[in-house]
Amino acid sequence: MSEIENYSENIHEQSNEHAHHILSEGKERWVLYVALTTAVIAVLAAITGLLAGDHSDEAMLAQIKSSDQWAYYQAKGIKSEVLAASNNLLIAMGKPPAAKDTAKVSANKREQAKISEEARALQKESDGHVAKHKILARGVTLFQVAIAIGAISIITKRKALWVGSMGFAAIGVFFLLQATLL
């Protein structure tokens, strides 16, 4: 992600230098607006990138917690199976199973149901963060494209490209809002 940001910053800096050069010659005032909107788009790209990274981190943490819960679930299951096998052995030998072991097997099964619920909830949380991350990543990409097209509009002196870059930025804002309001 930082390579993209550095590339974007370089394009933005170069377009600003080019814009200052054009403005110093007293030509084409619209170039100032391109530089200003490109700066605003760069800020939006930075904010969106920060949010995307945050959701990526949160997704990973929730996934780790979910995996931990599933491991705990498995451990409870293994303990229950060991106790059940011991009880079955006692029964096969004609001895009564330990009452506390039978109760522990039942308790473990109840705990497994709760653990399973927690693991599923954490997985759902992780999936939600991944979905938001993907939407925000699309927004960052569109902001980067908008910055690049804005720079190209200055270099080629074509207002239509600037309008196109604003269109890409608008779609980037849409993705930013979509992820924020989800």
C-alpha positions as a Python dict, from the first residue, in 0.01 Angstrom:
ca = {
    (1, 'M'): (0, 0, 0),
    (2, 'S'): (285, 241, 79),
    (3, 'E'): (427, 199, -273),
    (4, 'I'): (95, 315, -416),
    (5, 'E'): (82, 607, -173),
    (6, 'N'): (440, 712, -258),
    (7, 'Y'): (363, 689, -629),
    (8, 'S'): (52, 898, -576),
    (9, 'E'): (242, 1155, -374),
    (10, 'N'): (504, 1184, -649),
    (11, 'I'): (239, 1238, -916),
    (12, 'H'): (66, 1493, -695),
    (13, 'E'): (391, 1683, -632),
    (14, 'Q'): (484, 1683, -1000),
    (15, 'S'): (142, 1807, -1105),
    (16, 'N'): (158, 2083, -845),
    (17, 'E'): (499, 2194, -974),
    (18, 'H'): (366, 2191, -1328),
    (19, 'A'): (57, 2385, -1216),
    (20, 'H'): (269, 2649, -1043),
    (21, 'H'): (475, 2685, -1358),
    (22, 'I'): (165, 2734, -1573),
    (23, 'L'): (12, 2978, -1322),
    (24, 'S'): (335, 3179, -1299),
    (25, 'E'): (311, 3235, -1672),
    (26, 'G'): (-41, 3373, -1619),
    (27, 'K'): (-203, 3107, -1832),
    (28, 'E'): (-506, 2886, -1778),
    (29, 'R'): (-643, 2959, -1431),
    (30, 'W'): (-835, 2627, -1425),
    (31, 'V'): (-505, 2452, -1350),
    (32, 'L'): (-518, 2601, -999),
    (33, 'Y'): (-851, 2428, -944),
    (34, 'V'): (-705, 2100, -1064),
    (35, 'A'): (-421, 2133, -815),
    (36, 'L'): (-660, 2217, -532),
    (37, 'T'): (-900, 1934, -608),
    (38, 'T'): (-609, 1694, -644),
    (39, 'A'): (-491, 1796, -297),
    (40, 'V'): (-837, 1730, -155),
    (41, 'I'): (-850, 1394, -332),
    (42, 'A'): (-509, 1306, -185),
    (43, 'V'): (-642, 1379, 165),
    (44, 'L'): (-947, 1161, 99),
    (45, 'A'): (-719, 885, -30),
    (46, 'A'): (-511, 905, 288),
    (47, 'I'): (-818, 889, 513),
    (48, 'T'): (-966, 603, 314),
    (49, 'G'): (-635, 415, 320),
    (50, 'L'): (-613, 458, 696),
    (51, 'L'): (-966, 324, 743),
    (52, 'A'): (-896, 32, 508),
    (53, 'G'): (-586, -60, 707),
    (54, 'D'): (-778, -36, 1034),
    (55, 'H'): (-1049, -271, 908),
    (56, 'S'): (-783, -511, 780),
    (57, 'D'): (-622, -519, 1124),
    (58, 'E'): (-956, -564, 1301),
    (59, 'A'): (-1049, -847, 1063),
    (60, 'M'): (-725, -1024, 1141),
    (61, 'L'): (-770, -985, 1517),
    (62, 'A'): (-1129, -1113, 1506),
    (63, 'Q'): (-1016, -1407, 1291),
    (64, 'I'): (-742, -1494, 1540),
    (65, 'K'): (-992, -1478, 1828),
    (66, 'S'): (-1233, -1697, 1630),
    (67, 'S'): (-958, -1952, 1566),
    (68, 'D'): (-871, -1948, 1936),
    (69, 'Q'): (-1234, -2020, 2023),
    (70, 'W'): (-1247, -2308, 1776),
    (71, 'A'): (-928, -2452, 1929),
    (72, 'Y'): (-1088, -2422, 2274),
    (73, 'Y'): (-1399, -2593, 2134),
    (74, 'Q'): (-1184, -2881, 2007),
    (75, 'A'): (-1003, -2910, 2341),
    (76, 'K'): (-1335, -2938, 2524),
    (77, 'G'): (-1444, -3202, 2273),
    (78, 'I'): (-1127, -3405, 2319),
    (79, 'K'): (-1161, -3391, 2700),
    (80, 'S'): (-1522, -3506, 2672),
    (81, 'E'): (-1427, -3794, 2444),
    (82, 'V'): (-1150, -3906, 2679),
    (83, 'L'): (-1390, -3903, 2975),
    (84, 'A'): (-1659, -4081, 2771),
    (85, 'A'): (-1407, -4347, 2660),
    (86, 'S'): (-1300, -4396, 3023),
    (87, 'N'): (-1662, -4437, 3125),
    (88, 'N'): (-1721, -4685, 2844),
    (89, 'L'): (-1419, -4884, 2957),
    (90, 'L'): (-1550, -4891, 3313),
    (91, 'I'): (-1891, -5007, 3189),
    (92, 'A'): (-1726, -5276, 2975),
    (93, 'M'): (-1537, -5398, 3284),
    (94, 'G'): (-1866, -5415, 3473),
    (95, 'K'): (-1799, -5117, 3695),
    (96, 'P'): (-2019, -4809, 3726),
    (97, 'P'): (-1885, -4494, 3556),
    (98, 'A'): (-1782, -4205, 3777),
    (99, 'A'): (-2077, -3970, 3823),
    (100, 'K'): (-1855, -3663, 3819),
    (101, 'D'): (-1707, -3772, 3483),
    (102, 'T'): (-2054, -3813, 3331),
    (103, 'A'): (-2151, -3469, 3463),
    (104, 'K'): (-1828, -3322, 3326),
    (105, 'V'): (-1903, -3464, 2978),
    (106, 'S'): (-2246, -3297, 2985),
    (107, 'A'): (-2096, -2969, 3110),
    (108, 'N'): (-1831, -2977, 2837),
    (109, 'K'): (-2100, -3027, 2570),
    (110, 'R'): (-2294, -2723, 2701),
    (111, 'E'): (-1973, -2517, 2709),
    (112, 'Q'): (-1894, -2626, 2353),
    (113, 'A'): (-2227, -2484, 2236),
    (114, 'K'): (-2142, -2144, 2392),
    (115, 'I'): (-1787, -2152, 2256),
    (116, 'S'): (-1921, -2235, 1910),
    (117, 'E'): (-2155, -1934, 1925),
    (118, 'E'): (-1868, -1705, 2024),
    (119, 'A'): (-1646, -1841, 1746),
    (120, 'R'): (-1918, -1789, 1486),
    (121, 'A'): (-1984, -1434, 1610),
    (122, 'L'): (-1613, -1352, 1588),
    (123, 'Q'): (-1596, -1501, 1238),
    (124, 'K'): (-1893, -1287, 1136),
    (125, 'E'): (-1721, -979, 1281),
    (126, 'S'): (-1405, -1065, 1087),
    (127, 'D'): (-1604, -1110, 766),
    (128, 'G'): (-1767, -770, 821),
    (129, 'H'): (-1430, -600, 859),
    (130, 'V'): (-1299, -776, 547),
    (131, 'A'): (-1602, -654, 350),
    (132, 'K'): (-1544, -295, 465),
    (133, 'H'): (-1173, -325, 389),
    (134, 'K'): (-1247, -435, 33),
    (135, 'I'): (-1488, -146, -23),
    (136, 'L'): (-1239, 105, 117),
    (137, 'A'): (-957, -45, -91),
    (138, 'R'): (-1169, 19, -401),
    (139, 'G'): (-1213, 377, -284),
    (140, 'V'): (-838, 423, -237),
    (141, 'T'): (-778, 285, -585),
    (142, 'L'): (-1028, 525, -740),
    (143, 'F'): (-878, 820, -553),
    (144, 'Q'): (-532, 720, -680),
    (145, 'V'): (-666, 700, -1035),
    (146, 'A'): (-832, 1040, -993),
    (147, 'I'): (-503, 1193, -876),
    (148, 'A'): (-316, 1044, -1171),
    (149, 'I'): (-575, 1163, -1424),
    (150, 'G'): (-573, 1509, -1263),
    (151, 'A'): (-197, 1524, -1310),
    (152, 'I'): (-233, 1412, -1670),
    (153, 'S'): (-494, 1683, -1729),
    (154, 'I'): (-245, 1949, -1621),
    (155, 'I'): (35, 1808, -1831),
    (156, 'T'): (-182, 1768, -2142),
    (157, 'K'): (-385, 2086, -2067),
    (158, 'R'): (-717, 1907, -2115),
    (159, 'K'): (-1004, 2009, -1891),
    (160, 'A'): (-1204, 1701, -1991),
    (161, 'L'): (-951, 1481, -1817),
    (162, 'W'): (-988, 1690, -1501),
    (163, 'V'): (-1365, 1638, -1516),
    (164, 'G'): (-1299, 1265, -1560),
    (165, 'S'): (-1071, 1264, -1258),
    (166, 'M'): (-1347, 1429, -1055),
    (167, 'G'): (-1579, 1148, -1166),
    (168, 'F'): (-1335, 887, -1036),
    (169, 'A'): (-1303, 1084, -712),
    (170, 'A'): (-1683, 1097, -677),
    (171, 'I'): (-1700, 718, -709),
    (172, 'G'): (-1420, 695, -451),
    (173, 'V'): (-1628, 913, -215),
    (174, 'F'): (-1923, 680, -278),
    (175, 'F'): (-1714, 381, -165),
    (176, 'L'): (-1584, 573, 137),
    (177, 'L'): (-1938, 659, 241),
    (178, 'Q'): (-2064, 309, 167),
    (179, 'A'): (-1804, 152, 395),
    (180, 'T'): (-1855, 414, 664),
    (181, 'L'): (-2232, 370, 668),
    (182, 'L'): (-2225, -13, 659),
}
